[in-house]
Amino acid sequence: MSDKLIIFDTTLRDGEQSPGASMTKDEKVRIAKVLEKMKVDVIEAGFAIASPGDFEAVQAVANAVKDSTICSLARALDKDIDRAGEALKNTNSARIHTFIATSDIHMKMKLNMTPDQVVDQAVRAVKRARKYTDNIEFSPEDAGRSDEDFLCRIIEATIDAGATTINIPDTVGYNIPHQFGATIKSLIEQIPNSDKVIFSAHCHNDLGLAVANSLSAVLNGARQVECTINGLGERAGNTSLEELVMAVRTRQDVFDCDTNINTTHILAASRLVSSVTGFIVQPNKAIVGANAFAHEAGIHQDGVLKHRETYEIMRAEDVGWNANKLVLGKHSGRNAFKVRLAELGVEFDSEESLNDTFKRFKELADKKHEIFDEDLQALVSETQTEATELIKLVSLKVCTETGEENTATVVLSIDDKEKIATAKTSGAVDATFSAINSLVDFELNLQLYSVSNVTQGTDALGEVSVRLEHNGRIINGQGVDTDIITASAKAYIHGLNKIMAATDRAHPQV
């Protein structure tokens, strides 16, 4: 029998560190429930010490998820460990993931600590974490650039202290597959007590090698991989969960291990994370991109029609593509609506929330004949977002005429008080944003404006993403509507609300 490969998903922690990809507590819980349905083994819910919001999010995920192990990141500091333990106390299965840097450049330039001090602090952190759980993961940060003899020393010491998983991070995406795999193999062979732990890989994609490095680690003995949905993560991202899982599943002739992942939920998870964060999946993205199973060339089309395996190495159905069919319309009832959303991993915390979302569904069904799963997910995201917003769009009127300036009149509800403004510029979207800006006291820089269709057809929901910069902080906003200008206004307002709700959040590498 093949070994089990543990999937450790860090979308909610490392993925959230992408500039502008911050998630609310409710959004994290939604994503966590889909990950649980996918049978992800370990969900890293956040960095509990980072801010009160992060603590509450880790706690909420720990309370909501029953079948997956819930993990919180913690620096090798007493206050971090204690905060993580407190956040995880009500979960069925908890893990504390503690780390400290081990490369020469990090120890000297960032920590200002000697190697002996680093080892002592790592051991102390692991021992303290055992007060809260027996499931302890230790990571020597920047292991990919660390001295191998020192790695052996600190890993042996932390295993003796009680660590049960040893994660080897290529923190800056510096390694090459054969090199990274050789490091994993060497550590397992050299460390005397390595048989007492699971070795893990955590790779970043700065050179586009995160998945390749992770697969090399698996081939050389790693039995856990840390990854994210859509490869989300700071800088160039992390190991893509969907690519890693499907590579191992598809090439069982090469890998003597497999995951427990229910791959039919991969596409739904991908689209939910994309919707929540505003990070659009590129069409040619492996597994979950719109073109992943599309064939343009005549020779390819002919081959697939005759025998699918001529040009397809996976079945689209296995990752959820064919599950995404039309299921609801304007005559669908409330119960059918609720059941379908439950199948998509969406649960409502109140009848009021369900009724509000169902009302929006009926309004959309009057505008749009075919309702797809992506439409439903977009509706839920919009409903849950607007429920907590301080600024809300009441109405929008835009007048456009060829050769003339465009006029936008916006009515906003700000702290339950309605305000109105009108602006004229050369573009309808620009006029809308200018009118909104005149009603709020923010200095904003629009860094990105992106429009995509949620589904096919000219009546499709349009999804707009904006990236705003405010006092050095990057915020993404999303909005959906059958009217692109309205979707743009919603996206801009969503970003403004995130800025208003923003709290100081520590970065785990600082």
C-alpha positions in Angstrom: 0.0 0.0 0.0 1.2 3.5 -0.7 1.9 6.0 2.1 -0.5 8.8 3.0 0.6 12.3 1.9 -0.7 14.9 4.3 -2.1 18.0 2.8 -1.5 21.1 4.9 -3.4 24.1 3.5 -2.2 27.5 4.4 -4.5 29.6 2.2 -5.9 31.3 5.2 -2.5 32.3 6.6 0.3 32.4 4.0 -2.2 33.0 1.2 -3.7 35.9 3.1 -0.2 37.5 3.1 -0.6 38.3 -0.6 -0.9 42.1 -0.7 -4.6 42.9 -0.7 -5.8 39.4 -0.1 -6.9 39.9 3.5 -10.0 38.0 4.5 -12.7 38.6 7.1 -13.5 36.1 9.8 -16.6 35.0 8.0 -14.8 34.6 4.7 -12.1 32.4 6.4 -14.8 30.2 7.9 -16.5 29.8 4.5 -13.2 28.8 2.9 -12.3 26.5 5.8 -15.6 24.6 5.5 -14.9 24.0 1.8 -11.4 22.8 2.6 -12.9 20.5 5.3 -15.3 19.1 2.7 -12.3 18.5 0.4 -10.8 16.4 3.2 -7.8 18.7 3.7 -5.8 17.2 6.6 -4.5 20.3 8.3 -5.9 23.9 7.9 -3.6 26.7 9.0 -6.2 29.2 10.0 -4.0 32.2 10.7 -1.4 33.8 12.9 -3.2 34.3 16.2 -0.9 36.9 17.7 -0.9 39.1 14.6 -4.1 41.1 15.5 -7.3 40.7 17.4 -9.0 40.0 14.1 -6.6 37.2 13.3 -7.1 35.7 16.8 -10.9 35.8 16.3 -10.6 34.2 12.8 -8.5 31.3 14.1 -10.9 30.8 16.9 -13.9 30.9 14.6 -12.4 28.4 12.2 -11.4 26.2 15.2 -15.0 26.2 16.4 -16.6 25.6 13.0 -14.4 22.8 11.5 -14.7 19.3 13.0 -13.0 16.9 10.6 -9.7 18.7 9.8 -6.8 19.6 12.2 -6.7 23.4 12.8 -3.4 25.0 13.1 -2.1 28.5 14.2 1.2 29.9 13.3 3.4 31.2 16.2 6.9 32.6 16.3 9.2 31.0 18.8 8.0 33.4 21.5 6.0 32.6 24.7 3.3 35.2 23.9 2.8 33.8 20.4 2.5 30.2 21.6 0.1 31.2 24.4 -2.1 33.2 22.0 -2.2 30.3 19.5 -3.1 27.8 22.3 -5.9 30.1 23.5 -7.4 30.4 20.0 -7.3 26.7 19.4 -8.7 25.5 22.7 -12.1 24.5 21.4 -11.2 22.6 18.3 -11.4 18.8 17.9 -7.8 18.6 16.7 -5.3 21.4 17.2 -1.7 22.0 16.0 0.7 24.8 16.9 3.2 25.6 14.1 6.2 27.5 15.5 9.2 28.7 13.7 12.5 30.6 13.9 15.0 31.6 11.2 18.0 29.4 10.7 19.9 30.9 7.7 23.1 32.9 8.5 21.6 36.0 6.9 18.4 35.9 8.9 20.1 35.1 12.2 22.6 37.9 11.8 20.6 40.6 10.0 17.1 40.0 11.3 17.3 38.2 14.6 20.7 39.4 15.8 21.1 36.1 17.6 23.8 33.4 17.7 23.1 29.9 16.5 23.1 28.6 20.1 20.5 31.2 21.1 18.3 30.2 18.1 18.5 26.5 19.1 17.6 27.3 22.7 14.6 29.5 21.7 13.3 26.8 19.3 13.5 24.1 21.9 11.8 26.4 24.5 9.0 27.2 22.0 8.3 23.5 21.2 8.2 22.6 24.9 5.8 25.5 25.7 3.5 24.5 22.8 3.2 21.1 24.4 1.2 22.7 27.2 -1.6 23.1 24.7 -1.4 20.1 22.3 0.8 17.1 21.4 0.6 18.1 17.7 3.6 20.4 17.3 5.1 21.5 14.0 8.5 23.2 13.9 9.9 25.1 10.9 13.5 26.4 10.5 12.7 29.5 8.5 14.7 30.0 5.3 15.9 26.4 5.6 16.6 26.5 1.8 19.5 28.8 2.5 20.6 27.4 5.8 23.7 25.4 6.7 22.8 21.7 6.6 24.8 20.8 9.7 23.0 23.5 11.7 19.7 22.3 10.3 20.5 18.8 11.6 21.4 20.2 15.0 18.2 22.3 15.5 15.9 19.7 14.1 17.3 16.9 16.3 16.9 19.2 19.3 13.3 20.2 18.5 12.3 16.5 17.9 13.7 15.7 21.3 11.7 18.6 22.7 8.4 17.1 21.3 8.0 18.3 17.7 5.9 15.8 15.7 6.2 17.5 12.3 9.4 19.1 10.9 8.7 21.5 8.0 11.5 22.5 5.7 10.6 25.9 4.1 12.1 27.3 0.9 11.0 30.7 2.3 12.3 32.8 -0.6 11.8 30.3 -3.5 15.6 29.9 -4.0 16.0 26.2 -4.4 16.1 24.0 -7.5 14.1 20.6 -7.4 17.0 18.2 -7.4 18.8 20.3 -4.7 15.7 20.6 -2.5 14.9 16.9 -2.8 18.5 16.0 -1.9 18.3 18.3 1.2 15.1 16.5 2.4 16.7 13.1 1.9 20.0 14.1 3.6 18.2 15.4 6.7 16.1 12.3 7.1 19.2 10.1 6.7 21.5 12.1 9.0 19.2 13.1 11.9 19.2 10.2 14.4 15.6 10.7 15.6 14.1 11.6 12.2 11.9 8.5 12.3 9.8 10.0 15.1 8.4 12.8 12.9 6.8 13.6 9.6 8.9 15.7 7.3 7.1 18.4 5.4 7.9 20.9 2.5 6.8 24.5 2.3 7.9 26.1 -1.0 7.5 29.5 -2.5 7.2 30.2 -6.2 9.7 33.0 -6.8 11.4 31.0 -9.6 8.2 29.2 -10.6 9.4 26.0 -9.0 7.2 25.7 -5.9 5.3 22.6 -7.1 8.4 21.0 -8.6 10.4 21.5 -5.4 7.5 20.1 -3.4 7.2 17.0 -5.6 10.9 16.5 -5.4 10.6 16.6 -1.6 7.8 14.0 -1.7 10.0 11.7 -3.9 12.7 12.0 -1.3 10.7 11.2 1.8 8.5 14.2 2.8 5.0 13.1 3.7 3.4 16.5 4.2 3.2 19.3 1.7 2.2 22.9 2.7 0.2 24.5 -0.1 -2.6 27.0 -1.0 -5.6 27.1 -3.3 -4.6 28.6 -6.6 -1.1 28.9 -5.4 -2.1 32.1 -3.5 0.7 33.6 -1.4 3.0 36.6 -0.9 5.3 37.6 -3.8 4.9 34.9 -6.5 2.8 32.6 -4.3 3.1 29.2 -2.7 2.8 25.6 -3.9 -0.5 25.2 -5.6 -2.7 22.6 -3.8 -4.6 21.6 -6.9 -1.4 21.1 -9.0 0.4 19.1 -6.3 -2.5 16.9 -5.5 -3.3 16.1 -9.1 0.3 15.5 -10.0 0.6 12.9 -7.3 -2.8 11.4 -8.1 -2.1 11.2 -11.9 1.4 9.9 -11.6 0.9 7.0 -9.2 3.5 5.1 -11.3 6.1 7.6 -9.9 4.8 8.4 -6.4 4.5 5.7 -3.7 2.0 7.9 -1.7 -1.3 9.6 -2.3 -3.6 12.1 -0.6 -7.1 11.7 0.9 -8.2 14.8 -1.0 -11.7 14.6 -2.5 -10.6 16.3 -5.8 -14.2 16.9 -7.1 -14.3 20.0 -4.8 -11.1 21.5 -6.2 -12.8 23.8 -8.7 -15.4 25.1 -6.2 -12.6 25.9 -3.7 -10.6 27.6 -6.4 -13.5 29.9 -7.4 -14.4 30.7 -3.8 -10.9 31.8 -3.0 -10.7 33.8 -6.2 -14.0 35.5 -5.4 -13.1 36.3 -1.8 -9.6 37.6 -2.5 -10.2 39.2 -5.9 -7.2 37.3 -7.3 -8.5 36.2 -10.7 -7.4 32.7 -11.9 -5.6 33.0 -15.3 -7.3 31.1 -18.1 -4.2 28.8 -18.8 -3.8 28.0 -15.1 -3.3 24.2 -14.6 -6.3 22.2 -13.3 -8.6 25.2 -12.5 -8.0 27.6 -15.4 -10.8 28.1 -17.9 -8.6 26.6 -20.7 -7.3 23.7 -18.6 -9.4 21.2 -20.5 -10.1 23.2 -23.7 -8.8 22.1 -27.1 -8.4 24.5 -29.9 -6.1 22.7 -32.4 -8.0 20.5 -34.9 -5.7 17.6 -34.4 -6.2 17.7 -30.6 -10.0 18.0 -31.0 -10.1 15.0 -33.3 -8.0 12.9 -31.0 -10.1 13.7 -27.9 -13.3 12.9 -29.7 -11.9 9.6 -30.8 -10.4 8.7 -27.4 -10.1 11.2 -24.5 -6.7 9.9 -23.3 -5.0 10.9 -26.5 -4.7 14.5 -25.2 -6.1 14.5 -21.7 -4.2 13.0 -18.8 -7.0 13.7 -16.3 -10.8 13.7 -16.4 -12.3 17.2 -16.0 -15.0 15.7 -13.8 -12.4 14.5 -11.3 -11.6 18.1 -10.3 -15.2 19.4 -10.4 -15.7 20.8 -13.9 -18.8 18.8 -14.8 -20.3 19.3 -11.4 -20.7 23.0 -12.3 -24.0 22.7 -14.2 -27.1 24.8 -14.3 -29.2 23.8 -11.3 -31.5 26.7 -10.5 -33.7 29.3 -12.2 -36.4 31.9 -11.5 -38.9 29.2 -10.5 -36.7 27.4 -8.1 -37.8 27.3 -4.5 -36.1 28.4 -1.3 -35.4 24.8 -0.2 -33.7 23.9 -3.5 -31.7 27.1 -3.2 -30.6 26.2 0.3 -29.7 22.6 -0.5 -27.6 23.6 -3.5 -25.6 26.1 -1.5 -25.1 23.5 1.2 -23.6 21.2 -1.5 -21.3 24.1 -2.4 -20.2 24.2 1.3 -22.2 27.3 2.2 -24.2 27.3 5.4 -26.2 30.2 6.8 -25.9 31.3 10.4 -29.4 32.7 10.5 -32.8 32.6 8.7 -32.3 36.3 8.0 -29.1 35.7 6.1 -30.7 32.9 4.1 -33.7 35.0 3.2 -31.6 38.0 2.2 -29.5 35.8 -0.1 -32.5 34.1 -1.6 -34.1 37.5 -2.3 -31.0 38.5 -4.2 -31.1 35.2 -6.1 -34.7 35.9 -7.2 -33.7 39.4 -8.3 -30.8 38.0 -10.3 -33.0 35.3 -11.8 -35.3 38.0 -13.2 -32.3 39.5 -15.0 -30.4 36.4 -15.9 -32.1 33.2 -17.3 -29.4 30.7 -16.3 -28.0 30.6 -12.8 -24.7 28.8 -12.3 -22.8 27.8 -9.2 -20.4 30.7 -9.7 -23.3 33.1 -9.6 -24.5 31.6 -6.3 -21.1 31.9 -4.7 -20.8 35.5 -5.9 -24.2 36.2 -4.4 -23.3 34.8 -1.0 -20.0 36.7 -1.0 -21.8 39.9 -1.8 -24.5 39.4 0.8 -22.1 38.5 3.6 -19.8 41.5 2.7 -22.6 44.1 2.7 -24.0 42.9 6.0 -21.0 44.4 7.9 -20.2 47.4 5.6 -20.3 51.0 7.0 -20.5 52.4 3.5 -23.3 51.1 1.3 -24.4 51.9 -2.2 -27.9 53.2 -2.3 -28.2 54.2 -5.9 -26.2 55.0 -9.0 -27.1 57.0 -12.1 -24.7 57.3 -15.0 -25.2 59.3 -18.2 -23.0 58.6 -21.2 -22.9 60.1 -24.6 -20.4 59.8 -27.4 -18.1 62.8 -27.5 -19.4 64.2 -24.2 -18.2 64.0 -20.6 -19.8 61.2 -18.6 -21.8 62.1 -15.5 -22.2 59.9 -12.4 -24.5 60.6 -9.5 -24.0 58.4 -6.5 -26.0 58.1 -3.3 -24.2 56.4 -0.4 -25.3 55.4 3.0 -22.4 56.2 5.4 -23.0 55.3 9.0 -26.7 55.1 8.1 -26.8 58.6 6.8 -27.4 59.2 3.1 -25.1 61.4 1.1 -25.2 62.4 -2.6 -22.5 63.5 -5.0 -22.1 64.1 -8.8 -19.0 64.0 -10.9 -18.2 64.5 -14.6 -15.1 63.0 -16.3 -14.2 61.4 -19.6 -15.2 57.8 -18.5 -18.2 56.3 -16.7 -16.2 54.3 -14.2 -13.9 57.3 -13.5 -16.8 59.5 -12.9 -18.4 57.0 -10.5 -15.1 56.6 -8.5 -14.7 60.4 -8.4 -18.2 60.9 -7.1 -17.6 58.3 -4.4 -14.2 59.9 -3.5 -15.9 63.2 -2.9 -18.0 61.7 -0.2 -15.3 60.0 1.8 -12.2 61.4 3.5 -9.5 59.1 2.1 -6.4 59.7 0.0 -6.5 56.7 -2.4 -4.4 55.4 -5.2 -6.1 53.1 -7.6 -3.4 50.5 -8.6 -5.5 48.0 -10.4 -8.9 47.8 -12.1 -10.0 44.5 -13.6 -13.2 43.2 -15.1 -14.2 39.6 -15.8 -17.4 37.6 -16.3 -18.5 35.2 -13.6 -20.1 32.9 -16.2 -20.7 32.8 -19.9 -23.2 34.9 -21.9 -23.9 38.6 -22.4 -26.2 38.5 -19.4 -23.5 37.1 -17.1 -22.6 38.7 -13.8 -19.7 41.0 -14.2 -17.0 40.7 -11.5 -14.9 43.8 -10.9 -11.7 43.8 -8.8 -10.0 47.0 -7.7 -6.7 47.3 -5.8 -6.4 50.4 -3.6 -3.4 51.8 -1.8 -4.0 53.9 1.3 -1.1 55.0 3.5 1.1 52.2 2.3 -1.6 49.5 2.8 -2.9 47.5 -0.2 -6.5 46.6 -0.2 -8.5 44.6 -2.8 -12.2 45.2 -3.4 -14.7 43.1 -5.3 -18.1 43.8 -6.7 -20.5 41.8 -8.9 -23.6 42.9 -10.9 -25.1 42.3 -14.3 -24.2 46.0 -14.9 -20.4 46.6 -15.0 -20.6 50.2 -13.8 -22.6 49.1 -10.7 -20.2 46.3 -10.1 -17.3 48.8 -10.3 -19.0 51.0 -7.7 -19.6 48.0 -5.4 -15.9 46.9 -5.7 -14.6 50.4 -4.9 -17.0 50.7 -1.9 -15.9 47.2 -0.8 -12.3 48.3 -0.8 -13.2 51.5 1.2 -15.0 49.4 3.8 -11.9 47.2 4.2 -9.8 50.2 4.8 -12.2 51.5 7.4 -12.1 48.1 9.2 -8.4 47.6 8.9 -6.4 46.9 12.0 -2.7 46.7 12.5 -1.5 43.2 11.7 1.9 41.9 12.4 3.8 40.0 9.7 5.0 36.6 10.9 8.5 37.1 9.4 9.1 40.3 11.3 
